[in-house]
């Protein structure tokens, strides 16, 4: 494959994972921990726009984050939120989750323990995690209405911000596979898989972007 073909297929997956939800005020934000501190920055920006009064940053560590966020994703994300002007009392931390399902299960447990009962939530995540996050949330926690939001960056700018094209494409491929694998295992609600998405995924796997595939 040429670099142009690789980027065209990556764009297909990038577009697939972004749901295009219209922002509106919700009861809380759930900021999903990851290697991308931009999630915390985007969440803080939405807080300052009045989109929610409370943020839960959730995440312990994964192999991709233990070096950059040694004290845990939620801890570092919360600190970044405070640096950007979010009051400490407006941020809760859930620092045990090690996967997306646990992000929602443990956030639900945390909020219930604090007597917070919500009807709606904004999920903030990496752009290519939106569909998987939504599918997981609606399976693990069906009661609230969920809206997904991410930094509004085009793919080329996101790659430039992360600084590793191969890593971003591998993550795109891995998140795409997880859409049907997690649904089959009962972790997430099924999502439509369009023919162009499946074809782009298969070509990128054949091209070697397999670091984030699961068995």
Secondary structure by P-SEA (a helix, b strand, c coil): ccaaaaaaaaaaaaaaaccccccccccbbbbbbcccaaaaaaaaaaaaaccccbbbbbbcccccccccccccaaaaaaaaaaaacccccccccccccccaaaaaaaaaaaaaaacccccbbbbbccccaaaaaaaaaaaacccbbbbbbcccccaaaaaaaaccaaaaaaaaaaaaaaaaaaaaaccccbbbbcaaaaaaaaaaaaacccccccc
